[in-house]
Amino acid sequence: MVPAVPEAQRCQEPALSTLGNHRGHVGYLGHLTLILAVRETSFPGGPHRALLGKLTLALARKMEHGPCGLAETYPGELYVPDNAVALAAVALAARAGVTAQAAPALPLPLGLSPAATGFAIASARRLSDT
């Protein structure tokens, strides 16, 4: 069995110190943001609202800057599950009114359009049903 390496050691810097850059920690920051966004949705105006705003903007920026809309979990490593949590956290924080920043749009591979995939149409239908 391979011994576990702490995230701060694997990334060479603590997660909260990366809010101003595009390097790593999307897993840790995404889960922290999701927890705070759920709390803010349930109990608006909490003591962590300012931190939630900073986390939300940082995650959106990291995802927009990353290749194909994914931010790094560790240096040079992208994991879809961590980005899915981060995307949900950004969307929930926007829904709670913490930021006007909606979840970033993921770019489609070259040659594909939203109409060709049907994704945009299906998403719009689901949203209009709510």
All heavy atoms as an XYZ file, in Angstrom:
934
protein
N       0.836     -1.175      0.000
C       0.000      0.000      0.000
C       0.886      1.244      0.000
O       1.878      1.316      0.686
C      -0.913     -0.004      1.222
C      -1.771      1.208      1.261
S      -3.106      1.362      2.464
C      -2.835      0.198      3.714
N       0.491      2.224     -0.812
C       1.207      3.489     -0.907
C       0.765      4.388      0.236
O      -0.436      4.580      0.449
C       0.908      4.173     -2.267
C       1.615      5.506     -2.364
C       1.297      3.259     -3.405
N       1.707      4.956      0.981
C       1.308      5.850      2.080
C       0.645      7.114      1.554
O       1.009      7.620      0.496
C       2.625      6.164      2.791
C       3.697      5.846      1.811
C       3.150      4.813      0.863
N      -0.341      7.599      2.283
C      -1.051      8.820      1.896
C      -0.143     10.027      2.095
O       0.600     10.104      3.060
C      -2.317      8.972      2.721
N      -0.219     10.950      1.150
C       0.555     12.184      1.233
C      -0.429     13.315      1.482
O      -1.402     13.461      0.742
C       1.337     12.437     -0.078
C       2.096     13.740     -0.011
C       2.267     11.280     -0.370
N      -0.219     14.122      2.538
C      -1.140     15.236      2.803
C      -1.245     16.167      1.590
O      -0.268     16.383      0.873
C      -0.490     15.962      3.981
C       0.429     14.969      4.600
C       0.874     14.054      3.489
N      -2.444     16.704      1.374
C      -2.698     17.535      0.193
C      -1.777     18.741      0.129
O      -1.246     19.071     -0.931
C      -4.154     17.986      0.159
C      -4.470     18.774     -1.088
C      -5.945     18.977     -1.313
O      -6.764     18.307     -0.702
O      -6.265     19.826     -2.152
N      -1.565     19.419      1.265
C      -0.710     20.607      1.248
C       0.711     20.246      0.830
O       1.370     21.006      0.122
C      -0.704     21.274      2.617
N       1.180     19.064      1.221
C       2.518     18.623      0.836
C       2.546     18.257     -0.646
O       3.486     18.580     -1.357
C       2.925     17.422      1.680
C       4.338     16.956      1.432
C       4.684     15.783      2.326
O       3.930     15.402      3.197
N       5.838     15.203      2.085
N       1.514     17.595     -1.134
C       1.446     17.189     -2.538
C       1.355     18.414     -3.452
O       1.891     18.422     -4.539
C       0.244     16.278     -2.743
C       0.229     15.586     -4.064
C      -0.806     14.492     -4.061
N      -0.844     13.849     -5.363
C      -1.699     12.919     -5.697
N      -2.576     12.494     -4.829
N      -1.674     12.394     -6.890
N       0.662     19.445     -3.010
C       0.496     20.660     -3.815
C       1.548     21.717     -3.501
O       1.608     22.739     -4.155
C      -0.898     21.250     -3.592
S      -2.203     20.234     -4.275
N       2.346     21.513     -2.497
C       3.413     22.425     -2.067
C       2.934     23.751     -1.485
O       3.725     24.650     -1.274
C       4.402     22.709     -3.209
C       5.258     21.539     -3.580
C       4.834     20.917     -4.894
O       4.308     21.591     -5.765
N       5.050     19.624     -5.036
N       1.625     23.883     -1.253
C       1.121     25.096     -0.607
C      -0.270     24.822     -0.047
O      -1.007     23.994     -0.576
C       1.090     26.270     -1.582
C       0.259     26.032     -2.828
C       0.482     27.088     -3.884
O       0.755     28.254     -3.548
O       0.393     26.751     -5.062
N      -0.640     25.500      1.038
C      -1.972     25.303      1.618
C      -3.076     25.766      0.666
O      -2.896     26.718     -0.103
C      -1.951     26.174      2.875
C      -0.519     26.474      3.141
C       0.182     26.413      1.819
N      -4.210     25.111      0.722
C      -5.316     25.372     -0.208
C      -5.770     26.830     -0.183
O      -5.972     27.440     -1.233
C      -6.482     24.441      0.096
N      -5.961     27.396      0.990
C      -6.493     28.765      1.065
C      -5.511     29.812      0.547
O      -5.920     30.926      0.214
C      -6.936     29.094      2.492
C      -8.168     28.317      2.975
C      -8.489     28.658      4.428
C      -9.371     28.579      2.089
N      -4.234     29.447      0.440
C      -3.270     30.407     -0.106
C      -3.299     30.431     -1.636
O      -2.631     31.252     -2.251
C      -1.851     30.092      0.387
O      -1.379     28.904     -0.211
N      -4.086     29.552     -2.261
C      -4.152     29.500     -3.726
C      -5.374     30.210     -4.298
O      -5.647     30.099     -5.486
C      -4.158     28.039     -4.227
O      -5.389     27.415     -3.845
C      -2.970     27.252     -3.706
N      -6.122     30.938     -3.482
C      -7.338     31.587     -3.978
C      -7.042     32.604     -5.075
O      -7.883     32.832     -5.936
C      -8.100     32.257     -2.832
C      -8.650     31.329     -1.749
C      -9.453     32.126     -0.733
C      -9.466     30.211     -2.339
N      -5.877     33.197     -5.070
C      -5.540     34.212     -6.057
C      -4.820     33.683     -7.286
O      -4.439     34.458     -8.149
N      -4.619     32.360     -7.366
C      -3.928     31.818     -8.534
C      -4.715     30.643     -9.116
O      -5.806     30.335     -8.660
C      -2.482     31.429     -8.191
C      -2.397     30.338     -7.145
O      -3.090     29.323     -7.210
N      -1.529     30.521     -6.161
N      -4.162     29.999    -10.110
C      -4.865     28.914    -10.809
C      -4.347     27.538    -10.417
O      -4.684     26.559    -11.061
C      -4.732     29.099    -12.324
C      -5.207     30.427    -12.797
N      -6.520     30.821    -12.678
C      -4.551     31.469    -13.353
C      -6.655     32.049    -13.156
N      -5.472     32.464    -13.563
N      -3.537     27.448     -9.374
C      -2.911     26.182     -9.019
C      -3.764     25.374     -8.049
O      -4.074     25.824     -6.957
C      -1.539     26.436     -8.396
C      -0.524     26.965     -9.375
C       0.857     27.043     -8.753
N       0.890     27.871     -7.551
C       1.103     29.189     -7.553
N       1.283     29.820     -8.680
N       1.138     29.862     -6.424
N      -4.122     24.200     -8.449
C      -4.636     23.125     -7.632
C      -5.686     23.371     -6.568
O      -6.315     24.422     -6.496
N      -5.873     22.317     -5.803
C      -6.757     22.272     -4.636
C      -8.248     22.338     -4.945
O      -9.045     22.646     -4.065
C      -6.413     23.375     -3.643
C      -5.088     23.216     -2.984
N      -4.829     22.227     -2.067
C      -3.946     23.919     -3.105
C      -3.582     22.330     -1.643
N      -3.012     23.352     -2.267
N      -8.678     22.069     -6.180
C     -10.105     22.179     -6.487
C     -10.934     21.194     -5.661
O     -12.076     21.485     -5.323
C     -10.386     22.045     -7.996
C     -10.263     20.613     -8.472
C     -11.756     22.593     -8.340
N     -10.370     20.066     -5.303
C     -11.106     19.094     -4.481
C     -11.389     19.646     -3.091
O     -12.532     19.677     -2.632
N     -10.366     20.112     -2.418
C     -10.516     20.655     -1.071
C     -11.387     21.908     -1.085
O     -12.349     22.023     -0.320
C      -9.136     20.976     -0.475
C      -9.202     21.591      0.894
C      -9.220     20.789      2.023
C      -9.263     22.974      1.059
C      -9.292     21.354      3.292
C      -9.335     23.541      2.324
C      -9.349     22.726      3.430
O      -9.433     23.287      4.674
N     -11.046     22.838     -1.979
C     -11.791     24.099     -2.039
C     -13.240     23.880     -2.471
O     -14.144     24.552     -1.988
C     -11.096     25.079     -2.984
C      -9.709     25.549     -2.549
C      -9.063     26.392     -3.644
C      -9.771     26.301     -1.231
N     -13.464     22.950     -3.381
C     -14.824     22.661     -3.841
C     -15.698     22.115     -2.727
O     -16.848     22.533     -2.556
N     -15.165     21.178     -1.958
C     -15.945     20.605     -0.856
C     -16.198     21.639      0.246
O     -17.297     21.718      0.788
C     -15.248     19.366     -0.290
C     -15.426     18.166     -1.156
N     -14.598     17.890     -2.220
C     -16.357     17.185     -1.134
C     -15.009     16.779     -2.804
N     -16.075     16.336     -2.168
N     -15.181     22.435      0.569
C     -15.363     23.492      1.569
C     -16.423     24.485      1.103
O     -17.324     24.862      1.868
C     -14.036     24.209      1.819
C     -14.078     25.419      2.756
C     -14.599     25.036      4.141
C     -12.697     26.059      2.852
N     -16.354     24.886     -0.158
C     -17.323     25.840     -0.707
C     -18.728     25.257     -0.712
O     -19.696     25.952     -0.388
C     -16.899     26.269     -2.127
O     -15.574     26.783     -2.073
C     -17.840     27.311     -2.698
N     -18.852     23.985     -1.052
C     -20.170     23.345     -1.068
C     -20.785     23.329      0.330
O     -21.964     23.659      0.504
C     -20.075     21.929     -1.627
C     -21.402     21.191     -1.774
C     -22.331     21.921     -2.737
C     -21.162     19.764     -2.252
N     -19.994     23.000      1.331
C     -20.495     22.989      2.710
C     -20.967     24.387      3.113
O     -22.058     24.554      3.672
C     -19.407     22.476      3.673
C     -19.167     20.984      3.434
C     -19.782     22.745      5.127
C     -17.921     20.449      4.093
N     -20.159     25.395      2.827
C     -20.533     26.770      3.190
C     -21.740     27.255      2.387
O     -22.583     27.995      2.908
C     -19.347     27.712      2.998
C     -18.152     27.472      3.928
C     -17.011     28.423      3.587
C     -18.552     27.601      5.385
N     -21.846     26.834      1.117
C     -22.982     27.245      0.284
C     -24.279     26.615      0.778
O     -25.329     27.263      0.798
C     -22.730     26.886     -1.176
N     -24.216     25.364      1.192
C     -25.403     24.709      1.754
C     -25.831     25.437      3.026
O     -27.009     25.709      3.239
C     -25.139     23.212      2.026
C     -26.236     22.607      2.882
C     -25.001     22.448      0.719
N     -24.855     25.773      3.862
C     -25.176     26.489      5.104
C     -25.785     27.861      4.800
O     -26.764     28.257      5.410
C     -23.929     26.670      5.962
C     -24.288     27.223      7.330
C     -23.104     27.789      8.052
N     -23.464     28.219      9.376
C     -24.183     29.305      9.641
N     -24.655     30.046      8.677
N     -24.453     29.643     10.888
N     -25.217     28.566      3.827
C     -25.719     29.898      3.474
C     -27.119     29.824      2.872
O     -27.932     30.714      3.093
C     -24.752     30.582      2.489
C     -25.102     32.006      2.163
C     -25.042     32.937      3.368
O     -24.258     32.698      4.297
O     -25.814     33.922      3.369
N     -27.401     28.768      2.145
C     -28.732     28.586      1.579
C     -29.752     28.346      2.687
O     -30.864     28.869      2.641
C     -28.737     27.396      0.594
O     -27.787     27.663     -0.427
C     -30.090     27.198     -0.049
N     -29.355     27.584      3.696
C     -30.262     27.260      4.799
C     -30.383     28.377      5.826
O     -31.457     28.603      6.381
C     -29.779     25.989      5.513
O     -29.709     24.913      4.610
N     -29.266     29.052      6.094
C     -29.219     30.106      7.109
C     -28.501     31.329      6.533
O     -27.310     31.540      6.789
C     -28.485     29.607      8.362
C     -29.022     28.324      8.900
C     -28.365     27.126      8.668
C     -30.205     28.303      9.631
C     -28.859     25.928      9.156
C     -30.710     27.104     10.127
C     -30.034     25.917      9.877
N     -29.205     32.148      5.740
C     -28.571     33.284      5.060
C     -27.927     34.274      6.029
O     -28.381     34.454      7.154
C     -29.732     33.946      4.314
C     -30.797     32.907      4.227
C     -30.623     32.033      5.431
N     -26.863     34.903      5.543
C     -26.196     35.941      6.327
C     -25.286     35.420      7.405
O     -25.007     36.125      8.370
N     -24.790     34.218      7.233
C     -23.918     33.613      8.239
C     -22.549     34.268      8.308
O     -22.182     35.090      7.471
N     -21.771     33.871      9.319
C     -20.460     34.491      9.537
C     -19.416     34.144      8.468
O     -18.382     34.789      8.403
C     -20.035     33.937     10.901
C     -20.768     32.643     11.031
C     -22.083     32.858     10.326
N     -19.687     33.157      7.641
C     -18.718     32.732      6.635
C     -19.087     33.196      5.224
O     -18.514     32.742      4.240
C     -18.580     31.208      6.650
C     -18.078     30.690      7.950
N     -18.877     30.575      9.069
C     -16.857     30.270      8.319
C     -18.163     30.108     10.063
N     -16.934     29.907      9.635
N     -20.038     34.112      5.119
C     -20.513     34.572      3.814
C     -19.393     35.217      2.988
O     -19.278     34.987      1.790
C     -21.683     35.534      3.997
C     -22.357     35.928      2.698
C     -23.594     36.791      2.967
N     -24.168     37.286      1.747
C     -25.107     36.660      1.039
N     -25.580     35.505      1.460
N     -25.584     37.188     -0.070
N     -18.549     36.029      3.613
C     -17.456     36.685      2.889
C     -16.457     35.656      2.369
O     -16.006     35.744      1.223
C     -16.760     37.703      3.779
N     -16.116     34.685      3.201
C     -15.213     33.622      2.767
C     -15.844     32.832      1.626
O     -15.164     32.506      0.643
C     -14.878     32.686      3.927
C     -14.035     31.453      3.572
C     -12.685     31.859      2.987
C     -13.855     30.567      4.806
N     -17.126     32.558      1.714
C     -17.827     31.836      0.660
C     -17.744     32.603     -0.666
O     -17.515     32.016     -1.711
C     -19.282     31.590      1.050
C     -20.175     30.924      0.002
C     -19.617     29.577     -0.438
C     -21.589     30.766      0.551
N     -17.891     33.917     -0.617
C     -17.768     34.728     -1.820
C     -16.386     34.625     -2.440
O     -16.240     34.458     -3.650
N     -15.350     34.679     -1.614
C     -13.973     34.557     -2.114
C     -13.725     33.179     -2.715
O     -13.104     33.055     -3.779
C     -12.978     34.815     -0.982
C     -12.939     36.246     -0.515
C     -11.985     36.395      0.650
C     -12.063     37.786      1.232
N     -11.222     37.937      2.427
N     -14.188     32.146     -2.034
C     -14.012     30.776     -2.523
C     -14.730     30.574     -3.858
O     -14.182     29.965     -4.785
C     -14.534     29.770     -1.491
C     -13.721     29.614     -0.221
C     -14.530     28.862      0.835
C     -12.410     28.908     -0.500
N     -15.947     31.089     -3.941
C     -16.750     30.928     -5.154
C     -16.072     31.576     -6.354
O     -15.956     30.966     -7.415
C     -18.152     31.531     -4.939
O     -18.772     30.870     -3.840
C     -19.019     31.382     -6.161
N     -15.621     32.799     -6.189
C     -14.951     33.496     -7.290
C     -13.644     32.801     -7.672
O     -13.310     32.684     -8.852
C     -14.704     34.955     -6.922
C     -15.972     35.798     -6.783
C     -15.633     37.198     -6.264
C     -16.720     35.878     -8.094
N     -12.900     32.324     -6.672
C     -11.645     31.627     -6.948
C     -11.886     30.340     -7.724
O     -11.170     30.045     -8.688
C     -10.904     31.333     -5.643
N     -12.897     29.567     -7.329
C     -13.192     28.315     -8.035
C     -13.632     28.580     -9.474
O     -13.195     27.891    -10.396
C     -14.267     27.519     -7.298
C     -13.805     26.786     -6.043
C     -14.999     26.199     -5.313
C     -12.801     25.697     -6.390
N     -14.488     29.559     -9.655
C     -14.946     29.887    -11.012
C     -13.763     30.293    -11.880
O     -13.645     29.850    -13.024
C     -15.989     30.998    -10.963
N     -12.872     31.082    -11.328
C     -11.685     31.530    -12.066
C     -10.768     30.339    -12.397
O     -10.271     30.211    -13.509
C     -10.934     32.581    -11.250
C      -9.832     33.281    -11.972
C      -9.230     34.446    -11.176
N      -8.920     34.120     -9.795
C      -9.612     34.575     -8.734
N     -10.659     35.351     -8.909
N      -9.263     34.252     -7.513
N     -10.567     29.443    -11.437
C      -9.722     28.267    -11.662
C     -10.304     27.376    -12.758
O      -9.576     26.881    -13.617
C      -9.563     27.460    -10.371
C      -8.640     28.090     -9.340
C      -8.668     27.299     -8.043
C      -7.859     27.945     -6.954
N      -6.430     27.647     -7.031
N     -11.623     27.173    -12.738
C     -12.243     26.320    -13.755
C     -12.214     26.983    -15.126
O     -11.996     26.312    -16.136
C     -13.670     25.952    -13.347
C     -13.702     24.942    -12.213
S     -15.362     24.383    -11.793
C     -15.956     25.761    -10.848
N     -12.433     28.274    -15.184
C     -12.395     28.983    -16.471
C     -10.989     28.989    -17.057
O     -10.815     28.968    -18.268
C     -12.912     30.415    -16.305
C     -14.409     30.463    -16.077
C     -14.919     31.839    -15.693
O     -14.101     32.742    -15.404
O     -16.141     32.008    -15.672
N      -9.990     29.007    -16.207
C      -8.607     29.060    -16.662
C      -8.083     27.679    -17.075
O      -7.204     27.576    -17.914
C      -7.722     29.629    -15.549
C      -6.286     29.734    -15.935
N      -5.366     28.758    -15.644
C      -5.611     30.701    -16.606
C      -4.190     29.121    -16.101
N      -4.308     30.292    -16.683
N      -8.629     26.614    -16.510
C      -8.125     25.269    -16.756
C      -8.456     24.747    -18.144
O      -9.377     25.223    -18.802
N      -7.699     23.753    -18.572
C      -7.986     23.152    -19.876
C      -9.356     22.489    -19.863
O      -9.718     21.840    -18.888
C      -6.862     22.134    -20.059
C      -6.387     21.838    -18.681
C      -6.622     23.088    -17.874
N     -10.120     22.678    -20.891
C     -11.477     22.124    -21.060
C     -12.391     22.411    -19.875
O     -13.301     21.648    -19.568
C     -11.437     20.627    -21.393
S     -10.796     19.574    -20.084
N     -12.159     23.522    -19.189
C     -13.044     23.929    -18.105
C     -12.836     23.194    -16.800
O     -13.661     23.306    -15.903
N     -11.749     22.449    -16.674
C     -11.472     21.718    -15.441
C     -10.274     22.322    -14.725
O      -9.271     22.656    -15.351
C     -11.184     20.237    -15.734
C     -12.303     19.449    -16.385
C     -11.834     18.026    -16.677
C     -13.544     19.432    -15.509
N     -10.390     22.463    -13.417
C      -9.294     22.986    -12.607
C      -8.476     21.822    -12.050
O      -8.954     20.696    -11.950
C      -9.851     23.839    -11.466
N      -7.243     22.111    -11.671
C      -6.365     21.089    -11.110
C      -6.786     20.692     -9.697
O      -7.125     21.543     -8.889
C      -4.930     21.603    -11.014
C      -4.219     21.777    -12.306
C      -2.765     22.200    -12.104
O      -2.420     22.733    -11.032
O      -1.979     21.987    -13.038
N      -6.724     19.395     -9.427
C      -6.848     18.916     -8.058
C      -5.461     18.931     -7.424
O      -5.282     19.419     -6.312
C      -7.420     17.488     -8.036
O      -8.749     17.524     -8.574
C      -7.499     16.950     -6.626
N      -4.491     18.391     -8.118
C      -3.077     18.407     -7.740
C      -2.307     18.948     -8.939
O      -2.825     18.949    -10.057
C      -2.595     16.992     -7.386
C      -3.383     16.344     -6.293
C      -4.219     15.272     -6.557
C      -3.314     16.814     -4.987
C      -4.953     14.671     -5.550
C      -4.054     16.226     -3.970
C      -4.866     15.153     -4.262
O      -5.598     14.575     -3.269
N      -1.070     19.397     -8.744
C      -0.309     19.931     -9.874
C      -0.278     18.956    -11.058
O       0.134     17.804    -10.926
C       1.097     20.143     -9.295
C       0.848     20.366     -7.830
C      -0.311     19.464     -7.490
N      -0.803     19.404    -12.189
C      -0.812     18.599    -13.401
C      -1.851     17.489    -13.427
O      -1.873     16.685    -14.350
N      -2.744     17.425    -12.424
C      -3.753     16.370    -12.351
C      -5.153     16.981    -12.260
O      -5.427     17.805    -11.388
C      -3.529     15.477    -11.129
C      -2.200     14.741    -11.153
C      -1.995     13.893     -9.918
O      -2.977     13.281     -9.423
O      -0.855     13.849     -9.426
N      -6.027     16.564    -13.184
C      -7.409     17.036    -13.224
C      -8.328     15.859    -12.922
O      -8.185     14.805    -13.533
C      -7.754     17.580    -14.614
C      -6.812     18.618    -15.214
C      -7.168     18.875    -16.654
C      -6.858     19.888    -14.413
N      -9.270     16.037    -12.001
C     -10.217     14.978    -11.665
C     -11.642     15.501    -11.812
O     -12.024     16.489    -11.167
C      -9.967     14.455    -10.245
C      -8.631     13.766    -10.123
C      -7.525     14.427     -9.611
C      -8.468     12.463    -10.588
C      -6.298     13.792     -9.533
C      -7.246     11.824    -10.510
C      -6.161     12.505     -9.977
O      -4.941     11.868     -9.911
N     -12.414     14.843    -12.653
C     -13.782     15.265    -12.930
C     -14.639     15.301    -11.662
O     -15.378     16.269    -11.447
C     -14.416     14.383    -14.034
C     -15.897     14.692    -14.198
C     -13.677     14.584    -15.346
N     -14.586     14.282    -10.778
C     -15.435     14.342     -9.576
C     -15.171     15.580     -8.711
O     -16.113     16.190     -8.198
C     -15.089     13.057     -8.823
C     -14.624     12.123     -9.879
C     -13.890     12.994    -10.873
N     -13.909     15.958     -8.566
C     -13.605     17.165     -7.782
C     -14.160     18.415     -8.454
O     -14.684     19.315     -7.787
C     -12.094     17.309     -7.589
C     -11.517     16.250     -6.675
O     -12.239     15.795     -5.757
O     -10.354     15.869     -6.860
N     -14.059     18.472     -9.772
C     -14.599     19.612    -10.510
C     -16.120     19.634    -10.475
O     -16.732     20.702    -10.458
C     -14.085     19.601    -11.943
C     -12.698     20.204    -12.049
O     -12.549     21.391    -12.258
N     -11.672     19.379    -11.864
N     -16.754     18.464    -10.447
C     -18.226     18.409    -10.350
C     -18.694     19.001     -9.027
O     -19.674     19.760     -8.984
C     -18.711     16.973    -10.504
N     -17.998     18.685     -7.952
C     -18.338     19.258     -6.645
C     -18.139     20.766     -6.675
O     -18.987     21.529     -6.196
C     -17.495     18.607     -5.524
C     -17.651     19.352     -4.208
C     -17.871     17.146     -5.351
N     -17.018     21.219     -7.250
C     -16.742     22.653     -7.318
C     -17.794     23.381     -8.149
O     -18.256     24.462     -7.778
C     -15.341     22.890     -7.888
N     -18.190     22.787     -9.257
C     -19.212     23.383    -10.122
C     -20.543     23.498     -9.383
O     -21.217     24.538     -9.436
C     -19.358     22.537    -11.378
C     -20.082     23.129    -12.567
C     -19.410     24.405    -13.032
C     -20.125     22.118    -13.696
N     -20.912     22.454     -8.662
C     -22.147     22.482     -7.863
C     -22.061     23.548     -6.770
O     -23.033     24.261     -6.506
C     -22.411     21.103     -7.251
N     -20.901     23.672     -6.159
C     -20.720     24.665     -5.090
C     -20.864     26.084     -5.623
O     -21.525     26.929     -5.006
C     -19.351     24.472     -4.442
N     -20.264     26.361     -6.776
C     -20.354     27.697     -7.378
C     -21.806     28.008     -7.740
O     -22.308     29.107     -7.486
C     -19.430     27.804     -8.612
C     -19.687     29.085     -9.391
C     -17.971     27.728     -8.182
N     -22.493     27.032     -8.315
C     -23.896     27.231     -8.691
C     -24.776     27.464     -7.465
O     -25.643     28.343     -7.471
C     -24.402     26.029     -9.486
N     -24.552     26.698     -6.409
C     -25.364     26.860     -5.196
C     -25.077     28.191     -4.508
O     -25.998     28.847     -4.014
C     -25.115     25.687     -4.240
C     -26.016     25.618     -3.017
C     -27.496     25.539     -3.414
C     -25.645     24.409     -2.163
N     -23.827     28.606     -4.507
C     -23.489     29.905     -3.914
C     -24.155     31.038     -4.694
O     -24.657     31.997     -4.102
C     -21.974     30.090     -3.875
N     -24.191     30.928     -6.022
C     -24.867     31.941     -6.834
C     -26.358     31.941     -6.537
O     -26.985     32.994     -6.433
C     -24.605     31.685     -8.318
N     -26.921     30.756     -6.381
C     -28.354     30.652     -6.069
C     -28.672     31.266     -4.700
O     -29.745     31.833     -4.494
C     -28.782     29.189     -6.100
C     -30.256     29.016     -5.875
C     -30.644     27.580     -6.047
N     -31.838     27.571     -6.863
C     -32.473     26.509     -7.245
N     -32.026     25.330     -6.929
N     -33.556     26.596     -7.965
N     -27.714     31.166     -3.772
C     -27.894     31.751     -2.437
C     -27.678     33.263     -2.459
O     -27.855     33.927     -1.440
C     -26.936     31.097     -1.444
N     -27.284     33.805     -3.615
C     -27.101     35.247     -3.728
C     -25.769     35.740     -3.211
O     -25.587     36.932     -2.997
N     -24.821     34.844     -3.021
C     -23.512     35.246     -2.501
C     -22.727     36.003     -3.559
O     -22.067     36.993     -3.263
C     -22.723     34.007     -2.012
C     -21.316     34.379     -1.613
C     -23.456     33.362     -0.850
N     -22.789     35.544     -4.795
C     -22.133     36.230     -5.910
C     -23.080     36.233     -7.101
O     -23.991     35.414     -7.175
C     -20.835     35.520     -6.348
O     -21.174     34.245     -6.880
C     -19.859     35.363     -5.211
N     -22.824     37.119     -8.003
C     -23.592     37.126     -9.243
C     -22.980     36.145    -10.230
O     -23.548     35.864    -11.267
C     -23.594     38.528     -9.845
N     -21.796     35.620     -9.881
C     -21.071     34.693    -10.753
C     -21.811     33.371    -10.818
O     -21.956     32.672     -9.830
C     -19.663     34.453    -10.189
C     -18.875     33.362    -10.882
C     -18.344     33.812    -12.215
O     -17.940     34.946    -12.358
N     -18.352     32.923    -13.185
N     -22.307     33.056    -11.987
C     -22.910     31.739    -12.188
C     -21.789     30.742    -12.438
O     -20.645     31.117    -12.642
C     -23.862     31.784    -13.376
N     -22.131     29.475    -12.413
C     -21.143     28.445    -12.686
C     -20.592     28.630    -14.088
O     -21.338     28.930    -15.016
C     -21.780     27.069    -12.534
N     -19.278     28.475    -14.268
C     -18.702     28.663    -15.594
C     -19.202     27.616    -16.577
O     -19.488     26.486    -16.199
C     -17.199     28.519    -15.353
C     -17.051     27.863    -14.043
C     -18.305     28.126    -13.265
N     -19.311     28.022    -17.821
C     -19.737     27.095    -18.873
C     -18.541     26.264    -19.307
O     -17.444     26.784    -19.474
C     -20.296     27.869    -20.053
N     -18.745     24.970    -19.463
C     -17.673     24.108    -19.938
C     -17.611     24.200    -21.456
O     -18.625     24.061    -22.124
C     -17.922     22.657    -19.515
C     -17.957     22.409    -18.015
C     -18.273     20.949    -17.740
C     -16.644     22.791    -17.382
N     -16.422     24.437    -22.013
C     -16.314     24.526    -23.471
C     -16.540     23.163    -24.126
O     -16.172     22.137    -23.571
C     -14.882     25.013    -23.692
C     -14.143     24.624    -22.458
C     -15.151     24.638    -21.340
N     -17.154     23.163    -25.281
C     -17.367     21.924    -26.030
C     -16.140     21.625    -26.882
O     -15.453     22.543    -27.317
C     -18.592     22.059    -26.935
C     -19.935     22.125    -26.215
C     -21.032     22.483    -27.206
C     -20.239     20.814    -25.535
N     -15.838     20.345    -27.114
C     -14.710     20.005    -27.989
C     -14.889     20.631    -29.366
O     -16.004     20.901    -29.802
C     -14.777     18.476    -28.064
C     -15.553     18.057    -26.859
C     -16.506     19.183    -26.569
N     -13.797     20.843    -30.058
C     -13.836     21.443    -31.394
C     -14.772     20.678    -32.311
O     -14.807     19.459    -32.308
C     -12.432     21.458    -32.008
C     -11.442     22.417    -31.363
C     -10.070     22.256    -32.011
C     -11.904     23.850    -31.497
N     -15.535     21.400    -33.076
C     -16.422     20.771    -34.045
C     -17.800     20.456    -33.502
O     -18.682     20.065    -34.248
N     -18.005     20.602    -32.207
C     -19.330     20.336    -31.640
C     -20.016     21.645    -31.293
O     -19.384     22.586    -30.829
C     -19.229     19.490    -30.374
C     -18.873     18.026    -30.549
C     -18.828     17.346    -29.183
C     -19.883     17.320    -31.421
N     -21.283     21.698    -31.506
C     -22.067     22.860    -31.108
C     -23.119     22.387    -30.113
O     -23.450     21.203    -30.079
C     -22.750     23.487    -32.323
O     -23.747     22.613    -32.807
N     -23.643     23.283    -29.277
C     -24.694     22.861    -28.358
C     -25.881     22.222    -29.075
O     -26.457     21.254    -28.596
C     -25.106     24.168    -27.670
C     -23.908     25.037    -27.760
C     -23.261     24.679    -29.074
N     -26.209     22.724    -30.261
C     -27.336     22.148    -31.007
C     -27.026     20.712    -31.434
O     -27.903     19.849    -31.416
C     -27.654     22.999    -32.224
N     -25.765     20.447    -31.793
C     -25.385     19.099    -32.241
C     -25.443     18.096    -31.100
O     -25.750     16.935    -31.298
C     -23.984     19.125    -32.844
N     -25.143     18.542    -29.879
C     -25.136     17.621    -28.747
C     -26.517     17.465    -28.130
O     -26.795     16.474    -27.485
C     -24.178     18.109    -27.650
O     -24.659     19.351    -27.147
C     -22.766     18.255    -28.168
N     -27.374     18.476    -28.296
C     -28.685     18.443    -27.662
C     -28.629     18.811    -26.191
O     -29.650     18.916    -25.523
N     -27.415     19.020    -25.661
C     -27.272     19.292    -24.240
C     -27.936     20.606    -23.846
O     -28.671     20.668    -22.880
C     -25.794     19.316    -23.835
C     -25.594     19.656    -22.390
C     -25.899     18.734    -21.405
C     -25.132     20.908    -22.012
C     -25.734     19.059    -20.077
C     -24.969     21.230    -20.685
C     -25.259     20.296    -19.718
N     -27.672     21.658    -24.614
C     -28.224     22.968    -24.259
C     -29.745     22.941    -24.299
O     -30.413     23.514    -23.444
C     -27.688     24.044    -25.195
N     -30.304     22.254    -25.273
C     -31.755     22.185    -25.405
C     -32.359     21.396    -24.242
O     -33.317     21.833    -23.611
C     -32.142     21.557    -26.754
C     -31.666     22.476    -27.880
C     -33.641     21.300    -26.846
C     -31.681     21.846    -29.247
N     -31.748     20.253    -23.921
C     -32.253     19.427    -22.810
C     -32.130     20.179    -21.493
O     -33.026     20.141    -20.658
C     -31.484     18.104    -22.747
N     -31.020     20.901    -21.301
C     -30.825     21.660    -20.069
C     -31.865     22.762    -19.948
O     -32.414     23.008    -18.882
C     -29.420     22.257    -20.014
O     -28.470     21.236    -19.976
N     -32.117     23.465    -21.045
C     -33.111     24.541    -21.025
C     -34.498     24.011    -20.702
O     -35.252     24.631    -19.967
C     -33.110     25.273    -22.363
N     -34.830     22.847    -21.238
C     -36.140     22.263    -20.946
C     -36.263     21.937    -19.470
O     -37.275     22.185    -18.855
C     -36.351     21.006    -21.797
C     -36.693     21.312    -23.227
C     -37.086     20.051    -23.969
N     -37.137     20.343    -25.380
C     -36.582     19.624    -26.317
N     -35.929     18.518    -26.021
N     -36.678     19.973    -27.574
N     -35.224     21.343    -18.896
C     -35.258     20.995    -17.479
C     -35.394     22.237    -16.617
O     -36.121     22.265    -15.640
C     -34.020     20.202    -17.088
C     -34.101     18.734    -17.464
C     -33.044     17.952    -16.728
N     -31.698     18.379    -17.059
C     -30.978     17.917    -18.079
N     -31.483     17.024    -18.884
N     -29.760     18.366    -18.294
N     -34.661     23.297    -16.967
C     -34.733     24.533    -16.189
C     -36.099     25.182    -16.286
O     -36.591     25.743    -15.321
C     -33.647     25.512    -16.662
C     -32.210     25.134    -16.290
C     -31.249     26.115    -16.926
C     -32.035     25.108    -14.786
N     -36.712     25.098    -17.449
C     -38.025     25.734    -17.609
C     -39.122     24.969    -16.883
O     -40.173     25.506    -16.598
C     -38.370     25.869    -19.089
O     -38.557     24.579    -19.666
N     -38.860     23.693    -16.558
C     -39.858     22.895    -15.833
C     -39.888     23.213    -14.340
O     -40.819     22.833    -13.649
C     -39.577     21.399    -16.005
C     -39.806     20.959    -17.451
O     -40.498     21.668    -18.195
O     -39.251     19.897    -17.819
N     -38.863     23.923    -13.832
C     -38.790     24.196    -12.394
C     -39.486     25.470    -12.030
O     -39.866     26.268    -12.792
C     -37.335     24.268    -11.924
O     -36.663     25.290    -12.653
C     -36.659     22.921    -12.090
